[in-house]
Amino acid sequence: MVITKRVALLVSLALLIGIFASACNASTSSNTSSKTINVVAAENFYGDIVKQLGGNHVSVTSILSDPNVDPHTYQSNFQDTKALKNADLVIKNGDGYDSWIDQLLSAQPNAHRTVLTAADIADHKLPDNEHIWYGIDNVQTIAKTITTTLKKLDGTNASTFDSNLTTFLNSLNTLQQKITDLKAKYSGTPVGLTENIYLYQTQPIGLNVLTPLEFEKAVAEDEDPPADTVTTANDQVTKKQIKILIYNEQTTSPITINLQNAAKRLNIPIVPVTETMPPGKTYQTWMMGQLNTLQQALATATGK
């Protein structure tokens, strides 16, 4: 009888241990599948892209997100340092656009942190033009690299990341088609730019940018353009040599404001663009909204 009771007790203990082990394994499995990757994006458009690709498996902090701030003169702060401390993945633009984050990363090295530099990934860069996210083809390549990195950091959810990438790339096809349609209708139209940021879209559309490149680059770098280029840009507006003026709202100066005011007086349509993504937008809706505004301006200016 005693032996029987002992056997029963041992069986019961074995069952309990088995149940406990199963629960622990289930808990471990659950934790693995619900792993959250901490991501810091230097700019909010990269933050939005990684959110779309990572879904609920990523937690994203975007540093540059205020449309009223000139990204070229941004000064980092303690909150930026704090966010980077626990980052598994950092995404920055590079090419000198966000050198402030390079300084922060150097100040707190972390061998376990992955850093992606979009400018090193993009395969259709324009010379001396760091605004690579305006190139839809560049964003396609960057999204693929981000997805590969997410799968390395969290292999359990690789199929989800691949599915999200397919959805994202399909959505970019709509933007590419819009650019193709605009090219078919408005290629060759003379336009003005206050900064070189939009060359990534005026070129594939085939618009004829008359503004001197030296003027555009100087404004982009927060410098005074050469005097002769200022005269040329002003003449192109006052003599109505351009049909529309594409105006960067985030990088302004008295010179660009004067151009804008002159265009308004002469009823030259103005297309506002920004460097960081406005609140309530995704990368796709931001780009499409600006392309739609461009289309409306071109239609007004050309009568097409």
Secondary structure, DSSP 8 states (H G I E B T S, - for coil): -HHHHHHHHHHHHHHHHHHHHHHHHHHHHHHHHT--EEEEEEEHHHHHHHHHHHGGGEEEEEEE--TTS-GGG----HHHHHHHHT-SEEEE--TTTTHHHHHHHHHS--TT-EEEEHHHH-SS--TT---GGG-HHHHHHHHHHHHHHHHHH-GGGHHHHHHHHHHHHHHHHHHHHHHHHHHHHHTT-EEEESSGGGHHHHHHHT-EE-S-HHHHHHHHTT----HHHHHHHHHHHHTT--SEEEEESSS--HHHHHHHHHHHHTT--EEEE-SS--TT--HHHHHHHHHHHHHHHHHHHH--
